[in-house]
Amino acid sequence: MGDADHHHGHRSRLRGRLLGGDAEGMADYELVEYLLALAIPRRDTKPLAKTLLREFGSLAQLISADPQSLRRVEGMGDTAVAALKIVHASSLRMLKGQFRDKPLLSSWDALLDWLRADMGPIDIERVRVLYLNSRNMLIRDEITSEGSIDQSAIYVREVVKRALELGAAAIIIVHNHPSGNAEPSRQDIAITRDIADAAGKLGIALHDHIIIGGTDHRSLRAMGLL
């Protein structure tokens, strides 16, 4: 049997497992291998799949990696990168759909699932603000800044100004700690209280400041720090 026939047979077996309901039993590299095979049909994608998972550490970190980092891996062209990014975008959209049209405070677990999936794997610090209406439904989700691996800025004036522009009644601040340690720093606590004070004076509630560290998280309100 030639290499082409071997690869075709192997991919057929992977496809059969996926369509036969055995996706749970497939290794991460097998899922990536088959996905890449759709984008690079004339190549044995198993070695590339294993290289990618070794390079990025996990399936979650791989699909959430930025395109520039993915392109640096030999064998990863734009089509293969796009295949991984469509999985990431689709996963996040499905998770966001669990709370998008519901009051966030009653969909808290779904919100946390989405935040951990979106912000947990990334290796730079990112700050996002969720703007809510008077029924606590999401009206806008915005990334306000991205920093180095260990710091990012939250500008009190800009957050409050944007809330006023959107007519938001409440906000939730979220940022990640790329170190994986979700414990709030003194600066995290101080900036949270500054935002709560400034927003409160204008009738805007700060519901929470959530810190994501890998698959872990901390809520400053739950910790009694807000």
C-alpha positions, 0 to 999 in steps of 0.5 A: 500500500502506497503512502497516499492510500495509507493516509486515505485509509487512516483519515477514513478511519478517523472520519468514521470515529467522528461520525460514529459518535466516538469523538470523546475517545479520540486523542487531542492530536487525532482531532487536530490531525483530521481538522488539518487534513481538511485544510491540507489534504495531500499531507500526512498531518499527524506529525504536524498535529503533534508538533502543534500540541507540543508547541502550544501545550494543550488543545485549548491553547492551540486553538486560541493562539494568535495567527502570527504564532501559528504561522511560525510553525513550519507547515502552517499556512493561512488555510491551516491557521484559519481552520484552527481559528474557525474552531475557536470562534465557533466554540466561543460563539456557542458558549456566548449563546448560553447567556447572550440574551439572558440576564447575566447575573442569572447565567453566571456559570455560563458567563464564567465558562465563556470567559475561561475559554476565551481568556484563560489560555492566552499569554498576554494580559487582556482587559475587557468590559461587559456593559449591561442594561437595566435588566442586566443583559449584555449590550456590549462586550469590549476589549479595552486593552492588551498589555505585556505578559504581566501588566495591562492598564485599566483606565477608570475615566475611559471605562466610565465614559464608555458606559455613559456613551452606551447608556449602560446601567452596570458593568463587569470588569474582566481581566486575565493573569497569564501566570495562571494565578487568579489571586487579585493583586493590590493593584487589582483591588485598588483599581476595582474600588476606583472604578466602583466609586467613579461609576457609582457617582454616575448611577452605574453599578460595578457588579464585579471584577473577575480575574481569570487565571488559566481554568481558575477564576476569582470574583472580587465581589465574592471575595468581599473586596468590592 
